[in-house]
């Protein structure tokens, strides 16, 4: 009877049960942790381990030989330069297209937006094939120029150069800048534009002082994404500039598949991962800076 009297009433609203600390939260974290370990950590560990394989066991011979070669230096410089120029081109063209689509109404603007979206669904090699059909040595543009001028050699020969790769990457990756900018422009209060117009601000000044400051986070997000994608792009390089352009992804393919130099390919892959992680950290810093500034200003 005493135990029953001392037992707390479960129907009493003032009675609060103590939380149970079991193993269920820990168990719920195990599946995603295992997935990350299997699909990300384990392959990286295998690549890093393969880069230390030598004829006599383990060592840094592959690292010293690969990192000191002029082929690696040229590929690294070409990879970074192509990625940077492609990103700048995408930012310029993407900003122009987004501003026109968002603030300059014209017939067919919705159709243009849909066409830009369709590029996101296509594999990159389709763009390079289109470039080959248009600007290749036997492409439509060179054939037209030959027919008009009577030339015996093609006039346009940029397709197998870094310029051809950059042009193809700008064409393919510009929608990755346009979409975030359009989303950012959609959240811009129209009252700010009306106030700027009532104060006599020109369209260029309103764009520079009102629109673009609000779109910096979206611009940084799209540009960083393009930088990451162009650093790791392989299909466009393979189809467009394979004859004269060797980037790190292409060099990894050559050493890993063609010459079967797995330790050297693993070293290059590790460097490639380092570049990607550096670009991602840069993106996070830039995005945090602009979003933090926007939060303070609001």
ABEGO torsion letter per residue (X at the ends): XAAAAABBBAABAABBBBBBBBAAAAAAAAAAAAAAAAAAAAAAAAAAAAAABBAAEBEAAAAAAAAABAAAAAAAAAAAAAAAAAAAAAAAAAAAAAAAAAABBBBGAAAAAAAAAAAAABBAAAAAAAAAAAABAABAAAAAAAAAAGBABBABAAAABAAAAAAAAAAAAAAAAAAAAAAAAAABBAAAAAAAAAAGBBAAAAAAAAAAAAAAAAAAAAAAAAAAAAAABAAAAAAAAAAABBBAAAAAAAAAAAAGBAAAAAAAAAAAAAAAAAAAAAAAAAAAAAAAAAAAAX
